[in-house]
Amino acid sequence: MYNMVTILASFTAPIHIGTNPTAMLWMFPLLASVAIVYKATRMRVIFPLRFAKEVIILFATMSILMILAGIGLYFLVTILTS
Amino acid sequence: MAKRSDMDHSLLIVVVAILAWLIPGAGHIFIKERKRGIIIFAAVTLTFLAGIYIGSIGVIDPVNSRPWYFGQMLTSPLVAIIGSATKSGDYIVYARPHDYGQIYTAVAGGLNLLCILNAMYMAHSGRGQLIGEEEEEDV
């Protein structure tokens, strides 16, 4: 009972997220979720191994694109504000 | 007779849509796409729970963040229960936890909308476990 109350209480107060670049790491669980759900709806038949492989490929692709977009925006902002 | 069949078909699509909205993945499970339904349930529910863990239940704010609330409501109508608890303003949250929590919960809603439409399409086209088994034999 105590554990249940503790778990529920953890949903009533926000966690601490700093304003440093590591905060950007929070995008990866979201990308993983998007990749899983997208592939779950797109694959005609779910074969566990093929599904896992396709999810990993999509997750890696989205992650690389997001990182490239972040680098591009960083340089754009640096140029515009210098 | 044909009319009745059309009505049954439409009713099936509506039932699948309602189930898929009530519980993420339930629409797929209803049309015998169990694996797909379980994956969707786990992914959408965990994304939503991660959102309210990051930003607390305060990120579900039907008063001050109405557009986000509509997105969050796509996860399940049960979100309204949390909304009724937070509309008093007792769970105010600021800054990054607020933003991240809102993004996670609203993306969970968006993903569930995709799953609802997918389940409706599958119900409409008559796809289910049988097709999967046939293809599994071919591989």
Backbone of each chain as ProteinMPNN parsed JSONL, in Angstrom:
{"seq_chain_A": "MYNMVTILASFTAPIHIGTNPTAMLWMFPLLASVAIVYKATRMRVIFPLRFAKEVIILFATMSILMILAGIGLYFLVTILTS", "coords_chain_A": {"N_chain_A": [[0.841, -1.207, 0.0], [1.937, 1.23, 0.84], [3.938, 1.508, -1.084], [2.401, 1.796, -3.398], [1.127, 4.238, -2.933], [3.368, 5.877, -2.903], [4.23, 5.608, -5.537], [2.05, 6.722, -6.916], [2.166, 9.301, -5.872], [4.459, 10.24, -7.052], [3.631, 11.141, -9.449], [2.51, 13.552, -9.041], [4.213, 15.631, -8.728], [6.581, 17.543, -10.544], [9.571, 16.316, -12.226], [13.086, 17.195, -11.969], [14.48, 19.005, -14.563], [17.283, 20.123, -16.068], [18.752, 23.125, -17.586], [20.653, 22.481, -19.402], [22.618, 21.042, -22.165], [22.182, 18.284, -21.937], [19.543, 17.909, -21.437], [18.365, 17.601, -23.833], [18.453, 14.96, -24.375], [16.1, 13.818, -23.687], [14.578, 13.61, -25.901], [14.981, 11.202, -27.144], [13.593, 8.852, -25.969], [11.032, 9.541, -26.807], [11.273, 9.528, -29.58], [11.776, 6.824, -29.922], [9.343, 5.762, -29.135], [7.648, 6.828, -31.108], [8.728, 5.563, -33.354], [8.194, 2.859, -32.765], [5.342, 2.764, -32.613], [4.646, 3.731, -35.146], [5.771, 1.797, -36.854], [4.359, -0.408, -35.958], [1.855, 0.134, -36.94], [2.308, 0.253, -39.66], [3.508, -2.115, -40.612], [2.61, -5.01, -42.387], [2.344, -7.609, -41.432], [3.203, -8.642, -38.165], [6.245, -9.705, -37.432], [8.324, -10.676, -34.892], [11.26, -10.366, -34.941], [11.79, -9.085, -37.401], [10.235, -6.856, -37.025], [11.525, -5.635, -34.83], [13.978, -5.034, -36.025], [13.22, -3.22, -38.04], [12.163, -1.174, -36.488], [14.43, -0.321, -35.102], [15.998, 0.632, -37.219], [14.39, 2.752, -38.173], [14.293, 4.334, -35.859], [17.009, 5.002, -35.58], [17.386, 6.442, -37.943], [15.629, 8.632, -37.592], [16.763, 9.735, -35.305], [19.329, 10.505, -36.175], [18.616, 12.405, -38.121], [17.332, 14.304, -36.496], [19.445, 15.113, -34.869], [21.144, 16.221, -36.81], [19.468, 18.291, -37.664], [19.394, 19.78, -35.314], [22.111, 20.541, -35.081], [22.336, 22.074, -37.405], [20.48, 24.139, -36.872], [21.691, 25.233, -34.632], [24.05, 26.359, -35.715], [22.882, 28.184, -37.445], [21.581, 29.932, -35.677], [23.828, 30.84, -34.294], [25.176, 32.214, -36.344], [23.268, 34.174, -37.009], [23.08, 35.614, -34.655], [25.585, 36.563, -34.139]], "CA_chain_A": [[0.0, 0.0, 0.0], [2.845, 2.38, 0.915], [4.584, 1.621, -2.396], [1.4, 2.295, -4.346], [0.956, 5.678, -2.638], [4.614, 6.531, -3.334], [4.232, 5.646, -7.007], [1.045, 7.711, -7.334], [2.643, 10.632, -5.474], [5.508, 10.694, -7.973], [2.991, 11.753, -10.609], [1.904, 14.833, -8.665], [5.257, 16.66, -8.677], [7.462, 17.366, -11.715], [10.971, 15.994, -11.976], [13.962, 18.317, -12.312], [15.196, 18.929, -15.847], [18.134, 21.314, -16.13], [18.775, 23.877, -18.848], [21.908, 22.155, -20.101], [22.363, 20.245, -23.385], [21.746, 16.896, -21.666], [18.071, 17.881, -21.436], [17.93, 17.194, -25.178], [18.392, 13.491, -24.431], [14.701, 13.414, -23.484], [13.888, 13.398, -27.184], [15.173, 9.831, -27.632], [12.469, 7.95, -25.655], [9.881, 9.923, -27.634], [11.546, 9.022, -30.931], [11.607, 5.367, -29.865], [7.901, 5.507, -29.083], [7.102, 7.13, -32.443], [9.186, 4.498, -34.262], [7.477, 1.608, -32.443], [3.922, 2.852, -32.994], [4.551, 3.869, -36.603], [6.028, 0.497, -37.487], [3.266, -1.314, -35.585], [0.705, 0.378, -37.82], [2.673, 0.131, -41.074], [3.885, -3.468, -41.043], [1.422, -5.803, -42.738], [2.318, -8.682, -40.432], [4.238, -8.382, -37.163], [7.187, -10.766, -37.073], [9.11, -9.992, -33.849], [12.624, -9.98, -35.322], [11.718, -8.088, -38.475], [9.672, -5.65, -36.417], [12.591, -5.002, -34.033], [14.98, -4.507, -36.958], [12.674, -2.034, -38.712], [12.036, -0.111, -35.474], [15.784, 0.195, -34.837], [16.418, 1.422, -38.396], [13.622, 4.004, -38.182], [14.739, 5.121, -34.701], [18.338, 5.537, -35.899], [17.218, 7.458, -38.992], [15.027, 9.839, -37.001], [17.728, 10.317, -34.366], [20.377, 11.181, -36.962], [18.019, 13.603, -38.729], [17.091, 15.29, -35.43], [20.759, 15.641, -34.467], [21.585, 17.105, -37.899], [18.625, 19.492, -37.609], [19.865, 20.537, -34.143], [23.405, 21.159, -35.427], [22.045, 23.109, -38.4], [19.833, 25.273, -36.196], [22.693, 25.845, -33.752], [24.915, 27.207, -36.522], [22.048, 29.274, -37.952], [21.395, 30.893, -34.579], [25.14, 31.439, -34.04], [25.453, 33.194, -37.413], [22.307, 35.279, -36.929], [23.246, 36.425, -33.431], [26.988, 37.017, -33.945]], "C_chain_A": [[0.874, 1.254, 0.0], [3.511, 2.613, -0.441], [3.649, 2.221, -3.427], [1.223, 3.803, -4.178], [2.189, 6.443, -3.121], [4.646, 6.671, -4.848], [3.252, 6.717, -7.494], [1.509, 9.132, -7.02], [3.7, 11.159, -6.429], [4.916, 11.337, -9.23], [2.367, 13.116, -10.28], [2.936, 15.951, -8.533], [6.202, 16.444, -9.857], [8.878, 16.972, -11.318], [11.826, 17.21, -12.357], [14.627, 18.055, -13.666], [15.976, 20.227, -15.975], [18.056, 22.005, -17.48], [20.102, 23.656, -19.582], [21.619, 21.249, -21.311], [21.887, 18.812, -23.115], [20.213, 16.77, -21.627], [17.536, 17.421, -22.791], [17.815, 15.669, -25.298], [16.97, 12.968, -24.235], [13.969, 13.177, -24.798], [13.959, 11.922, -27.608], [14.067, 8.843, -27.224], [11.234, 8.245, -26.52], [10.057, 9.415, -29.066], [11.359, 7.505, -30.985], [10.123, 5.007, -29.894], [7.257, 5.732, -30.453], [7.472, 6.008, -33.412], [8.402, 3.205, -34.024], [6.031, 1.662, -32.946], [3.774, 2.942, -34.513], [4.747, 2.516, -37.285], [4.928, -0.52, -37.154], [2.051, -1.105, -36.488], [1.038, 0.113, -39.286], [2.955, -1.3, -41.519], [2.642, -4.315, -41.265], [1.246, -6.963, -41.747], [3.464, -8.431, -39.46], [5.044, -9.659, -36.918], [8.174, -10.127, -36.091], [10.493, -9.511, -34.295], [12.636, -8.895, -36.397], [11.193, -6.751, -37.934], [10.759, -4.888, -35.647], [13.625, -4.347, -34.945], [14.473, -3.209, -37.601], [12.526, -0.862, -37.739], [13.406, 0.517, -35.222], [16.262, 1.065, -36.005], [15.701, 2.773, -38.417], [14.073, 4.921, -37.045], [16.093, 5.769, -34.999], [18.23, 6.652, -36.939], [16.671, 8.757, -38.409], [16.01, 10.529, -36.064], [18.797, 11.098, -35.119], [19.829, 12.479, -37.572], [17.786, 14.699, -37.686], [18.406, 15.919, -34.976], [21.278, 16.599, -35.535], [20.78, 18.411, -37.905], [19.068, 20.383, -36.45], [21.166, 21.248, -34.434], [23.185, 22.311, -36.413], [21.441, 24.351, -37.754], [20.816, 25.999, -35.28], [23.575, 26.803, -34.544], [24.13, 28.402, -37.085], [21.88, 30.358, -36.889], [22.718, 31.599, -34.271], [25.458, 32.518, -35.074], [24.55, 34.413, -37.281], [22.55, 36.184, -35.717], [24.681, 36.93, -33.23], [27.181, 38.419, -34.522]], "O_chain_A": [[0.609, 2.212, -0.726], [3.638, 3.75, -0.896], [4.056, 3.055, -4.235], [1.175, 4.547, -5.157], [2.067, 7.532, -3.682], [5.035, 7.71, -5.38], [3.579, 7.517, -8.371], [1.278, 10.055, -7.801], [3.835, 12.37, -6.606], [5.626, 12.001, -9.984], [1.767, 13.753, -11.146], [2.575, 17.095, -8.256], [6.585, 15.311, -10.148], [9.326, 17.262, -10.209], [11.336, 18.142, -12.994], [15.254, 17.016, -13.876], [15.39, 21.309, -15.988], [17.384, 21.535, -18.397], [20.595, 24.537, -20.285], [20.504, 20.749, -21.459], [21.256, 18.199, -23.976], [19.662, 15.678, -21.765], [16.415, 16.923, -22.896], [17.161, 15.157, -26.206], [16.669, 11.823, -24.572], [12.874, 12.614, -24.815], [13.096, 11.449, -28.347], [13.635, 8.055, -28.065], [10.497, 7.339, -26.91], [9.108, 8.932, -29.685], [10.848, 6.969, -31.968], [9.706, 4.077, -30.583], [6.431, 4.936, -30.901], [6.638, 5.557, -34.196], [7.996, 2.538, -34.976], [5.555, 0.742, -33.61], [2.892, 2.313, -35.097], [3.986, 2.141, -38.177], [4.608, -1.385, -37.969], [1.31, -2.047, -36.769], [0.15, -0.215, -40.072], [2.678, -1.664, -42.662], [1.734, -4.335, -40.435], [0.139, -7.248, -41.292], [4.562, -8.053, -39.869], [4.563, -10.585, -36.264], [8.804, -9.125, -36.432], [10.854, -8.361, -34.046], [13.388, -7.924, -36.315], [11.645, -5.677, -38.33], [10.902, -3.673, -35.785], [14.091, -3.241, -34.672], [15.207, -2.225, -37.693], [12.735, 0.293, -38.11], [13.529, 1.739, -35.14], [16.863, 2.118, -35.79], [16.322, 3.81, -38.649], [14.219, 6.129, -37.233], [16.299, 6.946, -34.704], [18.899, 7.679, -36.83], [17.18, 9.841, -38.692], [16.085, 11.757, -36.028], [19.132, 12.222, -34.745], [20.49, 13.517, -37.542], [18.014, 15.878, -37.956], [18.468, 17.124, -34.729], [21.794, 17.669, -35.21], [21.33, 19.491, -38.12], [19.112, 21.606, -36.589], [21.329, 22.417, -34.087], [23.773, 23.384, -36.272], [21.843, 25.476, -38.053], [20.78, 27.224, -35.164], [23.824, 27.927, -34.106], [24.667, 29.506, -37.186], [22.021, 31.548, -37.171], [22.738, 32.804, -34.018], [25.944, 33.596, -34.733], [25.004, 35.549, -37.422], [22.257, 37.378, -35.759], [24.96, 37.642, -32.265], [28.282, 38.966, -34.457]]}, "seq_chain_B": "MAKRSDMDHSLLIVVVAILAWLIPGAGHIFIKERKRGIIIFAAVTLTFLAGIYIGSIGVIDPVNSRPWYFGQMLTSPLVAIIGSATKSGDYIVYARPHDYGQIYTAVAGGLNLLCILNAMYMAHSGRGQLIGEEEEEDV", "coords_chain_B": {"N_chain_B": [[-31.265, -7.422, -46.967], [-28.628, -6.985, -47.782], [-28.429, -4.368, -46.977], [-28.509, -4.575, -44.223], [-26.118, -5.893, -43.759], [-24.28, -3.927, -44.553], [-24.803, -2.115, -42.571], [-23.979, -3.529, -40.306], [-21.281, -3.662, -40.867], [-20.556, -0.952, -40.784], [-21.164, -0.471, -38.142], [-19.32, -2.111, -36.878], [-16.928, -0.785, -37.526], [-17.3, 1.612, -36.14], [-17.465, 0.657, -33.491], [-14.905, -0.424, -33.221], [-13.392, 1.931, -33.469], [-14.238, 3.363, -31.198], [-13.429, 1.633, -29.135], [-10.666, 1.633, -29.601], [-10.073, 4.23, -28.955], [-10.904, 4.409, -26.299], [-9.232, 2.557, -24.872], [-5.926, 2.454, -25.634], [-4.895, 0.49, -28.351], [-6.852, -1.434, -27.986], [-8.722, -1.548, -30.006], [-7.371, -2.824, -32.097], [-6.89, -5.304, -30.902], [-9.484, -6.193, -30.678], [-10.133, -6.745, -33.333], [-8.688, -8.988, -33.695], [-5.959, -8.569, -33.986], [-3.725, -9.149, -32.176], [-0.953, -8.991, -31.34], [-0.146, -6.549, -32.484], [-1.927, -4.849, -31.171], [-1.119, -5.112, -28.486], [1.487, -4.104, -28.584], [0.95, -1.466, -29.361], [-0.616, -0.608, -27.194], [1.264, -0.757, -25.085], [3.283, 1.04, -25.977], [1.955, 3.55, -26.403], [0.702, 4.005, -23.915], [2.906, 3.984, -22.139], [4.32, 6.187, -23.123], [2.531, 8.248, -22.565], [2.356, 8.023, -19.757], [5.015, 8.547, -19.13], [5.107, 11.217, -19.811], [3.38, 12.434, -17.879], [4.795, 11.739, -15.68], [7.173, 13.139, -15.965], [6.321, 15.874, -16.044], [4.388, 16.018, -14.097], [0.894, 15.568, -13.121], [-0.065, 18.003, -13.603], [0.451, 18.909, -16.158], [-1.687, 18.288, -17.658], [-3.997, 20.31, -18.443], [-7.003, 21.576, -18.611], [-7.908, 24.168, -18.58], [-5.99, 26.353, -18.89], [-4.341, 25.394, -20.916], [-5.689, 24.641, -23.345], [-5.566, 23.804, -26.178], [-3.487, 21.877, -26.067], [-4.646, 20.119, -24.334], [-6.7, 19.012, -25.854], [-5.208, 17.473, -27.623], [-4.044, 15.705, -25.776], [-6.31, 14.419, -24.908], [-6.834, 12.706, -26.971], [-5.5, 10.414, -26.401], [-7.0, 8.914, -24.607], [-10.392, 8.931, -23.443], [-10.381, 8.809, -20.741], [-8.518, 10.524, -19.787], [-9.788, 12.817, -19.176], [-10.578, 12.515, -16.563], [-8.274, 12.994, -15.074], [-7.979, 15.588, -15.926], [-10.192, 16.821, -14.732], [-9.376, 16.795, -12.137], [-7.187, 18.469, -12.124], [-8.01, 20.94, -12.999], [-8.593, 22.755, -11.081], [-6.318, 24.08, -10.522], [-4.353, 23.339, -8.728], [-2.06, 21.976, -9.287], [0.186, 23.315, -10.516], [2.725, 23.668, -12.922], [5.965, 24.555, -14.133], [8.253, 25.741, -16.693], [10.824, 23.623, -18.205], [10.064, 20.903, -17.413], [7.294, 21.178, -17.64], [6.956, 21.782, -20.39], [8.122, 19.521, -21.646], [6.594, 17.465, -20.559], [4.075, 18.123, -21.581], [4.564, 17.833, -24.308], [5.204, 15.083, -24.499], [2.787, 13.866, -23.588], [0.914, 14.893, -25.415], [1.959, 13.964, -27.826], [1.629, 11.248, -27.406], [-1.134, 11.16, -27.583], [-1.452, 11.942, -30.276], [-0.201, 9.789, -31.542], [-1.938, 7.793, -30.801], [-4.193, 8.573, -32.194], [-3.371, 8.011, -34.78], [-3.283, 5.241, -34.526], [-5.967, 4.658, -34.001], [-7.165, 5.365, -36.448], [-5.841, 3.542, -38.06], [-6.753, 1.104, -37.009], [-9.463, 1.34, -37.648], [-9.3, 1.34, -40.416], [-8.274, -1.213, -40.855], [-10.372, -2.755, -39.859], [-12.307, -2.035, -41.672], [-11.254, -2.979, -44.093], [-11.215, -5.615, -43.593], [-9.052, -6.922, -42.578], [-7.193, -9.107, -40.5], [-6.183, -11.468, -37.991], [-6.218, -13.801, -39.528], [-5.263, -13.23, -42.138], [-2.669, -12.608, -41.491], [-1.721, -15.092, -40.55], [-1.845, -16.621, -42.875], [0.098, -15.347, -44.42], [2.304, -15.802, -42.87], [2.724, -18.471, -43.227], [3.579, -18.452, -45.844], [6.125, -17.331, -45.732]], "CA_chain_B": [[-30.182, -8.22, -46.385], [-27.378, -6.273, -48.052], [-28.435, -3.156, -46.168], [-28.172, -4.964, -42.863], [-24.697, -6.205, -43.765], [-23.588, -2.637, -44.581], [-24.957, -1.509, -41.252], [-23.099, -4.275, -39.409], [-19.915, -3.258, -41.2], [-20.369, 0.401, -40.239], [-21.198, -0.583, -36.677], [-18.028, -2.694, -36.484], [-15.904, 0.271, -37.607], [-17.554, 2.553, -35.038], [-17.088, -0.029, -32.24], [-13.433, -0.496, -33.205], [-12.884, 3.285, -33.214], [-14.512, 3.715, -29.786], [-12.541, 0.808, -28.296], [-9.28, 2.086, -29.79], [-9.918, 5.507, -28.244], [-11.057, 4.143, -24.857], [-7.987, 1.935, -24.409], [-5.039, 2.329, -26.796], [-4.598, -0.894, -28.776], [-8.013, -2.32, -27.813], [-9.366, -1.695, -31.316], [-6.641, -3.865, -32.835], [-7.118, -6.589, -30.225], [-10.858, -6.566, -31.006], [-10.176, -7.344, -34.687], [-7.767, -10.139, -33.643], [-4.559, -8.191, -34.258], [-3.306, -9.085, -30.77], [0.426, -8.503, -31.187], [-0.165, -5.126, -32.813], [-2.654, -4.167, -30.097], [-0.301, -5.09, -27.263], [2.601, -3.164, -28.834], [0.394, -0.104, -29.348], [-1.006, -0.291, -25.813], [2.47, -0.519, -24.284], [4.003, 2.235, -26.427], [1.169, 4.777, -26.176], [0.498, 4.192, -22.472], [4.179, 4.365, -21.51], [4.64, 7.573, -23.532], [1.658, 9.145, -21.797], [2.782, 7.977, -18.346], [6.299, 9.252, -19.044], [4.778, 12.649, -19.851], [2.866, 12.932, -16.593], [5.853, 11.551, -14.667], [8.126, 14.248, -16.147], [5.759, 17.191, -15.713], [3.297, 15.81, -13.127], [-0.439, 15.6, -13.737], [-0.345, 19.415, -13.899], [0.57, 19.203, -17.603], [-3.033, 18.137, -18.233], [-4.643, 21.519, -17.948], [-8.088, 21.926, -19.539], [-8.276, 25.587, -18.478], [-4.984, 27.255, -19.467], [-3.667, 24.8, -22.087], [-6.782, 23.921, -24.015], [-5.167, 23.062, -27.396], [-2.718, 20.691, -25.662], [-5.59, 19.209, -23.685], [-7.389, 18.258, -26.906], [-4.24, 16.466, -28.067], [-3.914, 14.69, -24.717], [-7.574, 13.656, -24.847], [-6.832, 11.671, -28.016], [-4.947, 9.184, -25.826], [-8.143, 8.187, -24.046], [-11.315, 9.852, -22.748], [-10.106, 8.728, -19.3], [-7.658, 11.673, -19.453], [-10.679, 13.842, -18.611], [-10.62, 12.328, -15.098], [-7.128, 13.755, -14.57], [-8.291, 16.987, -16.221], [-11.139, 17.36, -13.734], [-8.647, 16.966, -10.874], [-6.17, 19.525, -12.231], [-8.535, 22.24, -13.447], [-8.648, 23.677, -9.93], [-5.068, 24.844, -10.501], [-3.524, 22.929, -7.583], [-0.847, 21.264, -9.744], [0.828, 24.164, -11.523], [4.107, 23.269, -13.213], [6.573, 25.545, -15.031], [9.531, 25.518, -17.396], [11.045, 22.456, -19.064], [9.202, 19.746, -17.113], [5.972, 21.471, -18.189], [7.004, 21.644, -21.856], [8.4, 18.135, -22.012], [5.418, 16.682, -20.174], [3.0, 18.389, -22.546], [4.933, 17.238, -25.604], [5.068, 13.622, -24.391], [1.378, 13.452, -23.483], [0.207, 15.22, -26.658], [2.441, 13.043, -28.866], [0.937, 9.98, -27.133], [-2.475, 11.333, -28.161], [-1.307, 11.925, -31.736], [0.097, 8.412, -31.955], [-3.167, 6.987, -30.647], [-5.081, 8.923, -33.312], [-2.883, 7.201, -35.899], [-3.68, 3.846, -34.271], [-7.432, 4.573, -34.153], [-7.442, 5.363, -37.891], [-5.321, 2.278, -38.591], [-7.675, 0.028, -36.599], [-10.68, 1.511, -38.443], [-8.999, 0.906, -41.788], [-8.146, -2.677, -40.827], [-11.727, -3.297, -39.69], [-13.018, -1.794, -42.933], [-10.732, -3.835, -45.168], [-11.379, -7.014, -43.199], [-7.775, -7.54, -42.207], [-7.127, -9.609, -39.133], [-5.172, -12.483, -37.732], [-6.216, -14.826, -40.577], [-4.36, -12.815, -43.208], [-1.319, -12.738, -40.937], [-1.338, -16.513, -40.502], [-1.602, -17.063, -44.254], [1.383, -14.812, -44.87], [3.351, -16.422, -42.075], [3.0, -19.764, -43.875], [4.298, -18.2, -47.1], [7.522, -16.906, -45.489]], "C_chain_B": [[-28.84, -7.514, -46.524], [-27.262, -5.03, -47.184], [-27.993, -3.458, -44.743], [-26.672, -5.255, -42.727], [-23.862, -4.926, -43.756], [-23.63, -1.974, -43.211], [-24.05, -2.182, -40.228], [-21.653, -3.852, -39.595], [-19.613, -1.877, -40.608], [-20.304, 0.363, -38.724], [-19.86, -1.139, -36.154], [-16.943, -1.618, -36.467], [-16.064, 1.26, -36.448], [-17.121, 1.932, -33.705], [-15.568, -0.098, -32.107], [-12.844, 0.873, -32.863], [-13.065, 3.66, -31.743], [-13.585, 2.932, -28.854], [-11.103, 1.297, -28.366], [-9.032, 3.406, -29.069], [-9.993, 5.282, -26.728], [-9.77, 3.589, -24.246], [-7.071, 1.783, -25.621], [-4.727, 0.856, -27.1], [-5.788, -1.83, -28.703], [-8.743, -2.551, -29.138], [-8.703, -2.79, -32.131], [-6.889, -5.244, -32.223], [-8.516, -7.109, -30.578], [-10.949, -7.219, -32.389], [-9.098, -8.431, -34.836], [-6.348, -9.832, -34.103], [-3.893, -8.027, -32.889], [-1.917, -8.495, -30.582], [0.487, -7.001, -31.395], [-0.824, -4.333, -31.675], [-1.818, -4.047, -28.833], [0.859, -4.102, -27.413], [2.101, -1.727, -28.733], [0.02, 0.3, -27.926], [0.227, 0.078, -24.981], [3.13, 0.806, -24.675], [3.238, 3.519, -26.09], [1.012, 5.049, -24.67], [1.799, 4.622, -21.782], [4.58, 5.796, -21.874], [3.809, 8.566, -22.72], [2.084, 9.194, -20.321], [4.121, 8.693, -18.147], [6.055, 10.765, -19.009], [4.29, 13.169, -18.515], [3.851, 12.654, -15.45], [6.843, 12.728, -14.744], [7.527, 15.556, -15.607], [4.683, 17.179, -14.651], [1.943, 15.904, -13.83], [-0.858, 17.037, -14.078], [-0.223, 19.761, -15.372], [-0.773, 19.006, -18.317], [-3.891, 19.25, -17.655], [-5.756, 21.956, -18.912], [-8.454, 23.414, -19.528], [-7.271, 26.472, -19.225], [-4.277, 26.695, -20.705], [-4.658, 23.971, -22.891], [-6.341, 23.167, -25.285], [-4.371, 21.799, -27.063], [-3.649, 19.64, -25.06], [-6.345, 18.377, -24.724], [-6.481, 17.149, -27.437], [-4.103, 15.34, -27.059], [-5.156, 13.81, -24.644], [-7.65, 12.565, -25.914], [-6.256, 10.354, -27.494], [-6.065, 8.299, -25.307], [-9.097, 9.196, -23.414], [-11.093, 9.845, -21.237], [-9.199, 9.865, -18.823], [-8.503, 12.787, -18.818], [-10.774, 13.723, -17.094], [-9.461, 13.109, -14.458], [-7.395, 15.249, -14.77], [-9.223, 17.603, -15.19], [-10.453, 17.574, -12.383], [-7.691, 18.155, -10.926], [-6.746, 20.893, -12.591], [-8.676, 23.25, -12.306], [-7.373, 24.509, -9.824], [-4.144, 24.489, -9.351], [-2.2, 22.303, -8.013], [-0.128, 22.072, -10.83], [2.294, 23.741, -11.684], [4.662, 24.222, -14.274], [7.769, 24.956, -15.775], [9.611, 24.195, -18.139], [10.194, 21.236, -18.693], [7.792, 19.924, -17.675], [5.947, 21.223, -19.695], [7.18, 20.186, -22.268], [7.197, 17.234, -21.703], [4.286, 16.861, -21.162], [3.3, 17.742, -23.89], [4.737, 15.715, -25.554], [3.596, 13.196, -24.405], [0.607, 13.736, -24.775], [0.665, 14.319, -27.803], [1.802, 11.661, -28.666], [-0.472, 10.025, -27.721], [-2.438, 11.269, -29.679], [-1.048, 10.519, -32.255], [-1.143, 7.538, -31.834], [-4.18, 7.307, -31.74], [-4.69, 8.113, -34.556], [-3.345, 5.751, -35.758], [-5.191, 3.654, -34.419], [-7.779, 4.472, -35.643], [-6.984, 4.054, -38.529], [-6.252, 1.113, -38.253], [-8.969, 0.102, -37.403], [-10.464, 1.021, -39.872], [-8.919, -0.624, -41.859], [-9.516, -3.334, -40.692], [-12.513, -3.172, -40.993], [-12.567, -2.768, -44.023], [-10.774, -5.323, -44.814], [-10.088, -7.714, -42.844], [-7.792, -7.966, -40.758], [-6.083, -10.675, -39.019], [-5.08, -13.528, -38.844], [-5.245, -14.498, -41.694], [-2.922, -13.001, -42.736], [-0.841, -14.179, -40.937], [-1.033, -17.056, -41.89], [-0.234, -16.604, -44.729], [2.54, -15.468, -44.139], [3.742, -17.779, -42.679], [3.81, -19.59, -45.152], [5.777, -17.923, -46.881], [8.42, -18.108, -45.206]], "O_chain_B": [[-28.04, -7.436, -45.593], [-26.182, -4.672, -46.716], [-27.219, -2.716, -44.138], [-26.045, -4.912, -41.724], [-22.861, -4.839, -43.044], [-22.662, -1.369, -42.752], [-23.434, -1.519, -39.394], [-20.899, -3.702, -38.633], [-18.558, -1.661, -40.012], [-19.506, 1.062, -38.1], [-19.345, -0.694, -35.128], [-16.145, -1.537, -35.533], [-15.077, 1.69, -35.851], [-16.485, 2.597, -32.887], [-15.014, 0.136, -31.033], [-11.912, 0.97, -32.065], [-12.155, 4.206, -31.12], [-13.027, 3.487, -27.908], [-10.405, 1.373, -27.355], [-7.916, 3.674, -28.624], [-9.238, 5.889, -25.968], [-9.284, 4.091, -23.232], [-7.41, 1.051, -26.551], [-4.347, 0.09, -26.215], [-5.756, -2.911, -29.29], [-9.312, -3.62, -29.362], [-9.379, -3.588, -32.78], [-7.074, -6.228, -32.94], [-8.712, -8.311, -30.755], [-11.745, -8.136, -32.595], [-8.66, -8.747, -35.942], [-5.624, -10.72, -34.552], [-3.541, -6.917, -32.49], [-1.725, -7.601, -29.758], [1.084, -6.271, -30.604], [-0.33, -3.278, -31.275], [-1.81, -3.0, -28.185], [1.172, -3.356, -26.486], [2.735, -0.879, -28.105], [0.305, 1.42, -27.5], [0.236, 1.084, -24.271], [3.492, 1.601, -23.808], [3.815, 4.464, -25.553], [1.17, 6.182, -24.216], [1.789, 5.519, -20.939], [5.114, 6.528, -21.041], [4.316, 9.586, -22.252], [2.16, 10.266, -19.72], [4.337, 9.357, -17.134], [6.716, 11.494, -18.269], [4.729, 14.225, -18.06], [3.755, 13.259, -14.382], [7.29, 13.242, -13.719], [8.156, 16.252, -14.81], [4.119, 18.226, -14.333], [1.868, 16.277, -15.001], [-1.865, 17.261, -14.75], [-0.735, 20.793, -15.805], [-0.973, 19.491, -19.431], [-4.429, 19.152, -16.552], [-5.487, 22.625, -19.91], [-9.225, 23.869, -20.373], [-7.659, 27.252, -20.095], [-3.676, 27.455, -21.463], [-4.483, 22.768, -23.085], [-6.706, 22.004, -25.455], [-4.558, 20.764, -27.704], [-3.464, 18.438, -25.253], [-6.601, 17.191, -24.513], [-6.929, 16.026, -27.671], [-4.051, 14.166, -27.427], [-5.071, 12.616, -24.358], [-8.426, 11.618, -25.788], [-6.496, 9.297, -28.078], [-6.076, 7.089, -25.536], [-8.649, 10.22, -22.897], [-11.547, 10.745, -20.531], [-9.112, 10.143, -17.627], [-8.003, 13.589, -18.029], [-11.024, 14.715, -16.41], [-9.635, 13.788, -13.446], [-7.082, 16.068, -13.906], [-9.066, 18.766, -14.816], [-10.875, 18.412, -11.586], [-7.414, 18.779, -9.901], [-6.045, 21.9, -12.497], [-8.855, 24.445, -12.539], [-7.344, 25.522, -9.124], [-3.239, 25.259, -9.028], [-1.309, 22.12, -7.183], [0.131, 21.568, -11.922], [2.996, 23.493, -10.704], [3.95, 24.644, -15.185], [8.215, 23.839, -15.513], [8.606, 23.695, -18.644], [9.648, 20.59, -19.587], [7.167, 18.965, -18.128], [5.054, 20.554, -20.215], [6.466, 19.686, -23.137], [6.84, 16.359, -22.491], [3.618, 15.9, -21.542], [2.415, 17.177, -24.532], [4.164, 15.133, -26.476], [3.209, 12.286, -25.137], [-0.239, 12.943, -25.19], [-0.139, 13.947, -28.658], [1.472, 10.982, -29.638], [-0.945, 9.041, -28.29], [-3.283, 10.625, -30.301], [-1.601, 10.108, -33.275], [-1.374, 6.654, -32.659], [-4.935, 6.435, -32.169], [-5.544, 7.603, -35.281], [-3.745, 5.116, -36.733], [-5.645, 2.617, -34.904], [-8.568, 3.622, -36.055], [-7.645, 3.521, -39.42], [-6.51, 0.248, -39.089], [-9.518, -0.926, -37.8], [-11.331, 0.375, -40.459], [-9.428, -1.243, -42.793], [-9.79, -4.348, -41.333], [-13.273, -4.063, -41.371], [-13.382, -3.306, -44.773], [-10.416, -6.178, -45.625], [-10.023, -8.943, -42.809], [-8.337, -7.276, -39.896], [-5.192, -10.776, -39.861], [-4.008, -14.082, -39.088], [-4.495, -15.36, -42.151], [-2.068, -13.485, -43.479], [0.307, -14.459, -41.283], [-0.102, -17.84, -42.076], [0.505, -17.362, -45.359], [3.616, -15.667, -44.702], [4.905, -18.181, -42.652], [4.619, -20.446, -45.511], [6.601, -18.239, -47.74], [9.619, -17.943, -44.98]]}, "name": "protein", "num_of_chains": 2, "seq": "MYNMVTILASFTAPIHIGTNPTAMLWMFPLLASVAIVYKATRMRVIFPLRFAKEVIILFATMSILMILAGIGLYFLVTILTSMAKRSDMDHSLLIVVVAILAWLIPGAGHIFIKERKRGIIIFAAVTLTFLAGIYIGSIGVIDPVNSRPWYFGQMLTSPLVAIIGSATKSGDYIVYARPHDYGQIYTAVAGGLNLLCILNAMYMAHSGRGQLIGEEEEEDV"}
